[in-house]
Structures are given as C-alpha cells and as structure tokens.
Amino acid sequence: MSNLFFRIYLFIFAITAQCFFAQNNSAELSEGNLKINSTEIPVKIFATSELIELDSFANLKTNQNTLVILNKSNVEVSHFVNSSFILDKFKNQNYQFLDKNFKLIENIKVTEDNIEAFKYAVKSSTPIKSTDKVDLETPFKIWDPSTGIHLGPITLHFYSLMFIFAFGIGYFLMTKMYTIDGVDTKFVEPFFTWTLIGTILGARLGHVIFYQPELFKEDFWSVFLPISTKNGLKFTGFAGLASHGATLAVIVTTLYYSYKIIKKNPLWVFDRLGIVVAIGGAFVRMGNFFNSEIIGKPIDPTSPFALLFPQQSSEYGVTVPRYPTQLFEAAGYVTLFVILWVLYRKTDKKYQQGWLFGLFFFLLWAIRFSVEFLKEPQGDEFISFAGLNTGQVLSIPFMLAGLIIMVYSKNNKIAPEADKTF
C-alpha cells in the first residue's frame, strides 16, 4: 500500500513540476507542418473567434506558409454577408479553402448553404490539388469539437448537458444517501428545486458582479435571462457563471431548506451536499472544456498537456497552445468526490456534523486556488492582492471557513440513531 501511495505522490509531483516549468510560449502564432502527400511544409497557424480580427488578418500581405483555422463563429449563416466578404479577401490573397476533412473546396461560390463547410484557409508555396492527401501535424493537440448535438433546428449544447448530468447524478446520490441514513426521500425533491434556483441565479450574479459589472448598464436583461439584447435580441443560454456566486447562493437556499423543510441541523445537509457538489463541479468543468472557456495560460507546444483551442474567446488573448485547466480542475473535483464518498461510507465522520463539509470546503477551494495559477483571467480582474487574481482572493475566505467548520464540528457529534427523519 505504501508503494502505491508513493507512486501517486510521485505522479502528482511530476505533473505539478511539468506544469509550472512549461510556461514559456511567447509566440503570436502557433506552428505546425502541413503534410501534402509526402511533402511537409512548415506553416504558421492562426485562429480567432472574432470576425474583426479575422478580417484584419485577411488584409495582411505575407509570403509565409499559413493555415487559418476558421472558427465556427467565423462562418455562421447569421453573419453570412460579413463572413463571405472576408473569405473573398483570403481568396484574393491566394488562400485555398479546405473542409473539416482537409479536402480541397474548389471553385465554389460561397453561399448561405455551403459557408459552414469552410474549415481551413491555406496559403502554401505548393498549391494544393483536389487529388492531394492533406493533413496537419502539430506537436500539440487541437481541441475543436462541435459544442452540441444538432437535432434539426435544435442544438443540445454539451455545456447544458453537463449541467443536466451534474444535477441528475446529484439527485441519485442524494436519494441514495437519504436512504442509507434512514431519511424519507420525499425531502430530496424540494432540496434540488432550491439548489437549482440558487446555483443558476447565484452563479450568474456572481459572474456579472465579479467579472462583468458593465452588463448591468450595457445589457441588463442578459444578467437574469438567457438572452442578449445587444445588436438585436438573441438567445444565448446562461453564458458566464461564477462558482463563488453559486456557493453563496446555495448556502442561503440550503439554510432555508434545512430550517423550514427538512428541519435538520444545516451542517447535516451540507455534509451530504458537499459530496454531490464535488462530482457536479467536475461535470461543469467538462462543459467549460467543450466550450473552450476558462482556459489556461500559454504553454510550451511540446508539453504533453499543450492544447490549442481554436474556439477560445478573444478575451483570453492570442490563440496558442494552452493548459487545459478545465480538465485539471475536473480531475481535482473527481478526486475530492472519491475522498468524501469513502469517508462518508467507511468512517463515522458523517456523525460529526460539519466535518465532511468543512473538509469539502477547504479542499474544493484549495483546488480552485491552485489551478488559478495556470488560468487566464476571466474578464476584468478588478480584485487582486499580492499577485493573486480574483478567483484566488475570493477562494481564501472559503478555505478558512472550511477549516473553522471542521474545528467547530467537534461540538456537533450525534448518535447514529439520531440520524433519521421520517
């Protein structure tokens, strides 16, 4: 067993060391090799989510071999006029167009029906023919998936699906824990109703207050509704959610649930809530991964962790290989879930009300605090202290609260037979 733990510690140390010593990518453009049949041509790689930046790049006169990854927002039908105009500029600069399978798109006029087929624009010293086999080789991985499942006119976004999975698995786990503890499962449904309200409303308000306060003036209704009123009415979903705001709101709704509905010590409820939130947080970060958001800082392209996010928002800076911080955080939350679940099932800590929740609170925010060192800022970081960013500064009080709750829990021990509600 000791040998197993030694290997785990060594693995964690190796990952941590590699992460912190690999931040040395200062390039404005990424580099790779365009392989045409058996010929390899070094190319500069450019990508952006903004039409303005894509237009500026199309105006550049260069003789370099270049590959442009066309972001999905670059070739949307809703932006057809501007997008087709920019694609014509690339064509006039002797770029050739390829589809997602690197097949040449020949002599086809850009229309609303085919514009979304354009995936790459390539300028190379060796013109590409329709019979050529073309591929792109890079020392890093490129994360450029579809962000949803298309069902006719409806798109099920993976981010929304991850939230559904988070709440679905959470509902299952809470029901199982109530059953194990001899508590009537009729109390599970109102708990999740209040938790859902607190999570969405708190997360949204937290993001706007801490990262985008200008929305209160510029697009007020988007703060509370899944729409945008800038440049016309558009359904956006709830884009921009902050875990700190969600935490504060869920604490309030859980206190109400504990005192008014289940009539138990709130710490009893929080102990079980922590287990559910740990695994739920992992799913939310996976949703961020699908959306190419909450990404990391630039990283050495040769690092095994290096990922290029062509769909990343321009707020994060240039599109170069970066840390997949969403996956780092998700892995941390899965580990936290396993630790809490084992302690809940195999020890008597659940009878020391507040201990599990205090441990959850401390470790969750410690994970968030650590991963923030590798993250790019989200919006305007108007809170900072001693070199720490907004996310880290906001995490410190929560970490301290977790430790205080663990100490306080010594006075809240209950007997197993008292842990039942019918």
Beta strands, then each sheet from edge to edge (+ up, - down):
strand 1: 30-36
strand 2: 39-48
strand 3: 66-70
strand 4: 96-98
strand 5: 104-105
strand 6: 120-123
strand 7: 134-137
strand 8: 141-142
strand 9: 148-151
strand 10: 154-157
strand 11: 227-228
strand 12: 234-235
strand 13: 307-308
sheet 1: 5+ 4- 6+ 3- 2- 1+ 7-
sheet 2: 8+ 13+
sheet 3: 9+ 10-
sheet 4: 11+ 12-
end
